[in-house]
Amino acid sequence: MRWLLFAVLTPAAFAQADPFAALDKNKDGKLSLTEVPKAAQAHFKRVDANNDGIVTQEEFAKSNGGGSPAPAKGPDLDLLKDIDYVGKGNPRQKLDLLVAKDRATKLRPLVVFIHGGGWLAGSKSDGLGVMQAITANGDYVAASINYRLTQEAAWPAQIFDCKAAIRYLRGNASKYGIDPERIGVMGMSAGGQLVSVLGTSGDVSSLEGDLGSFTKQSSRVQCVVNFFGPANFLTFYGPDTTTATLRDAKMIGPLLGKDEEEVLVNAKSASAVTWITKDDAPFFTAHGTKDDLVPYAQAKEIDASLAKAGVETHLIEMTGAGHGFDSPDLNDRIKLFLDKHLRGREAKIPETPIRVQ
């Protein structure tokens, strides 16, 4: 699991066989800070062992366990691409699945990754590095899904797609070697918002939709890993939040609609805190205190609301971090959380803040 967070934050690079080469834009055999995606720049200082402002191939390899991540299709895995989970041929309603070759004889827990991108960008390919990390030790199956972006449809199309994907995977559990009773979800930013709604709306019929051939399957999930996702649009800008500010926001506006009445209805519907009940899935939330895109207050609000309802919740404050971070300590905690809820392992999840340099 050591690759998980860096894979999340630099997905395009980790979809390549050689992630160092993918990041090295000018092909000079070393990485400068400007070549690293903004969300992963906090990781740069830790990797730059001699603090000379340059990351060499040797420093990169040492910081990440001695080499590149396993290829997407290894000797014991099959990468199944572009699975149509709705059945209508829309590329935004397809998923990739990384499954074990022995899937006919052994069922494994499933972790579904949902990409970020402000609901207007991003792709299931962003999750390939995460899928590799999750399946590396043979304990899990992993998926990464596309969903309709706001250029194509506004809310609730995005959650309809996510729930259709969960139902599809549960309905085909035996085919893919998935334990249908052990499905977790993980997402960052906009994907964090979507996995959070998945985690709190398992019993909400208005968010279910009727897409695909598995409408009788449950879309409930067993645990949620939320990286800096919005939790309550009605408090997103603090006391200054109005339907007008939401409507006019560059990324949030296209998600929630055009007129203020529509925005108000969708803002409530798209907020995970709206749907919290005591039977919701356990949550693990990690959020930077200096996030300038999604306020840290959003993480505190959903954590407090879940706790008040009696739902297991773990909030990890990433002290000093912005909208993205890297931490081996956090990776270890995520693994404990997933193993606890998807593999039945006893675990105490540390909640002490993690300072990001």
Steps between C-alpha positions, in 0.01 A plus 500: 500500500805731505413638158141589575508872570760589238302290252187696587671834459695428181272252321615573145859423591418179681298374206836473322751218531762749620342774716830693529524530122137609479564786745832600339349734240828642364668157501813618682505203736396696808187661641454864591215624717324649197485158332304350789120549508398768750304252710813288551753778562489443876651159425793660313683625809494157663634332186775760448734338754788748465274807472662624179168576330534206261373143529724243335391156382683351798321725750166426335553124514622501861206704623252262344630165608776452245325506167193551287157363588391165364371511143127523457482146364724268698528121491215456751273784390276588208425861409151512351443834329195694385231287660163660423316501833183659356488331160441802278848550358570830674877518570425700815310198635782249479742360756836324518549201726819340630421144605687188603548214255371255761171690530295190417610334823545788746290804582678818609386837638461777244623860524350741245693818421309810384709773338498872571512793262232743614222291338618641165823309438675176586477140391499145629859475372594735785445209737732246341784562744260468792365172361855368472575594859181350639538168319877465546488252789218289356242581766271726296332554167497863381291705259514856367189653347402775262187703567325772302662841533314828526551579131259211436266505799451672835421342836377235575639331186840452667368305799260303278805383304701414810215298646442323169868401499478360854184305410665365185806381689289343773277333240807353328684413819549131424621578146773732623593327826347771720355447845170692459478566874839672516512804273684818595532829313780756480501842336679833496353850473189469277545125533513547876161670484358210298634224724372691803150512352527130418586437863203688644223440244471124487135527599409809294282398205507844337875466439489143371399555138396220267808455283628162387375144529557453873247737653401242763855483635599716796729800450605501866871502577678367807755778551605837362843662456447869429792720395403868536151474353224760548249382761246782522455746216271719711794583729776476240588870511424535869246763609524664156358196321188580297328332208633784285863440602459128433335561163778734391789281619716371214483131589210473744258705288485263201446209741208651689305679227410840358216653699514556874210268586663213312835579662347484848336162439812351344734651760311313771478181296872501409612557860591179680408651837136528387459124499691388809332230711633262762526207256743673263835356395812575707696802374869584475560864404837666434510873429765772493464794738619739227280366222411801285242318286294301750507656849625282785178593682318263264692204641432609856130537426447154354711340772296669773169417331592134460618475860179661626297237313708219649689412181864394521709785365870585489621848409870538425611862505778550247660797671636756256387311191310645208272332248712187481776341707719195543572311819622144563341524846163578342539209259547266796185632667298456181613139478398439861158651430439297184622178658276557802181553305558287191711214636380479859837583656514647850647848482523825690521791256732779624342844468791721600563784253766446236721799426585543134822686425 
